[in-house]
Amino acid sequence: MPSQLRLVTPPGDQPAHLASVTTDARLRLWGAACCAVLAMAFTALGYERALRPILAGPLAAAFILWAAYLLATYAGKRGIRYTLTAQRLEIERGILGKRFESIELWRVRDVVFEQDLLERIRGVGRITVYSTDQVEPILQVGPVAQGKELFETLRDAVTTARKDARVVPLDSGR
């Protein structure tokens, strides 16, 4: 039976999506795989008596727990989706339950792009959005693939939204 409730909007009122990205959490999967391999190696060394079982057991257990932690945080990271429209940056968080937030682009004060060495090698980056939003004045986006392109798209969208809203920045005298 189809749902009786529908959201009715005229065809021209749909906001254009400039970008839609999820966080890049592949490194957590690789870390979990490496921890699982190390746990199996320590278990095998303990069984062969190449390493004392009193040492091999706790080391294997520690690596299994670390792999489980990395897998759980992988799922949490993959449950975040960012959607950039011409008017706002929308954040959808959650796997089983969902939380939706949005930041109006005219409220954004500054956008910063960061990459450390490992992120540069992987081709991802982190974006920090500083805004006058009450709920989340500082928003960390990422790490996301093609972060530099998303940063430039976001920066241009903020400039356009501020012009459209006719926002005039006030200098606080600092």
C-alpha positions as CSV (number, residue, x, y, z in Angstrom):
1,M,0.0,0.0,0.0
2,P,1.6,3.3,-1.0
3,S,2.1,6.0,1.5
4,Q,-0.8,8.5,1.8
5,L,1.5,11.4,2.7
6,R,3.6,13.1,0.0
7,L,5.7,16.2,-0.2
8,V,4.2,18.3,-3.0
9,T,6.6,20.9,-4.6
10,P,6.4,22.6,-7.9
11,P,9.0,21.2,-10.3
12,G,11.0,24.5,-10.4
13,D,11.4,24.7,-6.6
14,Q,13.9,21.8,-6.3
15,P,17.3,23.1,-5.1
16,A,20.1,22.2,-7.3
17,H,22.7,19.9,-5.7
18,L,26.1,21.3,-6.2
19,A,27.8,18.4,-4.5
20,S,26.9,15.4,-2.4
21,V,29.7,13.5,-0.6
22,T,30.3,11.0,2.1
23,T,33.4,10.8,4.3
24,D,36.3,8.6,3.2
25,A,36.8,5.9,5.7
26,R,38.8,3.4,3.7
27,L,41.9,3.8,5.9
28,R,39.9,2.3,8.8
29,L,39.1,-0.8,6.8
30,W,42.7,-1.3,5.9
31,G,43.6,-0.8,9.6
32,A,41.0,-3.3,10.6
33,A,42.4,-5.8,8.1
34,C,46.0,-5.3,9.3
35,C,44.9,-5.7,12.9
36,A,43.1,-9.0,12.1
37,V,46.2,-10.3,10.2
38,L,48.4,-9.4,13.2
39,A,46.0,-11.1,15.6
40,M,46.1,-14.3,13.5
41,A,49.9,-14.1,13.4
42,F,50.2,-13.8,17.2
43,T,47.8,-16.6,17.6
44,A,49.8,-18.9,15.3
45,L,53.1,-17.9,17.0
46,G,51.5,-18.8,20.4
47,Y,50.3,-22.2,19.1
48,E,53.7,-23.0,17.7
49,R,55.4,-21.9,20.9
50,A,57.6,-19.4,19.0
51,L,56.1,-16.8,21.3
52,R,55.0,-17.5,24.9
53,P,51.3,-18.1,24.9
54,I,50.9,-15.8,27.9
55,L,52.2,-12.9,25.7
56,A,50.7,-14.0,22.3
57,G,47.1,-14.4,23.7
58,P,46.7,-10.9,25.1
59,L,48.4,-9.4,22.0
60,A,46.1,-11.2,19.7
61,A,43.1,-10.2,21.7
62,A,44.2,-6.5,21.7
63,F,44.5,-6.5,17.9
64,I,41.1,-8.2,17.6
65,L,39.5,-5.5,19.8
66,W,41.3,-2.8,17.8
67,A,40.0,-4.2,14.6
68,A,36.5,-4.3,16.0
69,Y,36.8,-0.7,17.1
70,L,38.0,0.3,13.6
71,L,35.1,-1.5,11.9
72,A,32.6,0.2,14.3
73,T,34.0,3.6,13.6
74,Y,34.1,2.9,9.9
75,A,30.3,2.3,9.9
76,G,29.9,5.5,11.8
77,K,32.0,7.5,9.4
78,R,30.2,6.1,6.4
79,G,26.9,7.1,7.9
80,I,27.6,10.8,7.3
81,R,26.5,12.4,4.1
82,Y,27.1,16.1,3.1
83,T,24.9,17.7,0.5
84,L,25.8,21.2,-0.9
85,T,23.0,23.2,-2.5
86,A,22.9,26.8,-3.7
87,Q,21.4,27.9,-0.3
88,R,22.7,25.5,2.3
89,L,25.1,22.8,3.4
90,E,23.0,19.8,4.6
91,I,24.4,17.2,7.0
92,E,22.8,13.7,7.3
93,R,24.2,11.6,10.1
94,G,23.3,8.1,11.3
95,I,23.0,4.5,10.3
96,L,19.9,3.2,12.0
97,G,18.6,6.5,13.2
98,K,19.0,9.7,11.3
99,R,19.8,13.3,12.2
100,F,19.5,16.1,9.7
101,E,21.2,19.5,10.1
102,S,21.7,22.4,7.7
103,I,23.8,25.5,7.7
104,E,22.6,28.4,5.6
105,L,25.5,29.4,3.3
106,W,25.0,33.1,3.9
107,R,25.9,32.4,7.6
108,V,29.3,31.0,6.8
109,R,32.1,33.3,7.8
110,D,35.1,31.3,6.6
111,V,36.0,28.0,4.9
112,V,39.4,26.3,5.5
113,F,40.9,23.3,3.6
114,E,43.5,21.1,5.4
115,Q,45.5,18.1,4.3
116,D,48.3,16.3,6.1
117,L,50.8,14.1,4.4
118,L,48.8,10.9,4.6
119,E,45.7,12.6,3.3
120,R,47.6,14.1,0.4
121,I,48.9,10.7,-0.6
122,R,45.4,9.2,-0.4
123,G,43.9,12.2,-2.3
124,V,41.5,13.3,0.4
125,G,41.1,16.4,2.5
126,R,39.3,18.0,5.5
127,I,37.2,21.2,5.3
128,T,36.4,23.3,8.3
129,V,33.4,25.6,8.0
130,Y,33.2,28.5,10.4
131,S,29.7,30.0,10.7
132,T,27.4,32.0,12.9
133,D,25.1,29.0,13.2
134,Q,23.8,28.4,16.8
135,V,23.9,24.6,16.8
136,E,27.2,23.9,15.1
137,P,29.4,27.1,14.6
138,I,32.4,25.0,13.6
139,L,31.8,22.1,11.3
140,Q,34.4,19.6,10.3
141,V,33.7,18.0,6.8
142,G,35.7,15.0,5.9
143,P,38.0,13.5,5.1
144,V,36.4,13.6,1.7
145,A,37.7,12.5,-1.7
146,Q,38.5,15.4,-4.0
147,G,38.5,17.8,-1.0
148,K,40.1,20.7,-2.9
149,E,37.4,20.7,-5.6
150,L,34.7,20.5,-2.9
151,F,36.4,23.4,-1.0
152,E,36.4,25.6,-4.1
153,T,32.7,24.7,-4.9
154,L,31.7,25.5,-1.3
155,R,33.7,28.7,-1.3
156,D,32.1,29.9,-4.5
157,A,28.6,28.9,-3.3
158,V,29.1,30.8,0.0
159,T,30.1,33.9,-2.0
160,T,27.1,33.7,-4.2
161,A,24.7,33.0,-1.3
162,R,26.1,36.0,0.6
163,K,25.6,38.2,-2.5
164,D,22.0,37.0,-3.0
165,A,21.2,37.5,0.7
166,R,22.9,40.9,0.6
167,V,24.9,40.1,3.7
168,V,27.4,42.9,4.7
169,P,30.2,41.7,7.0
170,L,30.6,43.9,10.1
171,D,34.1,44.4,11.4
172,S,34.2,43.9,15.2
173,G,37.4,46.1,15.5
174,R,39.7,43.3,16.5
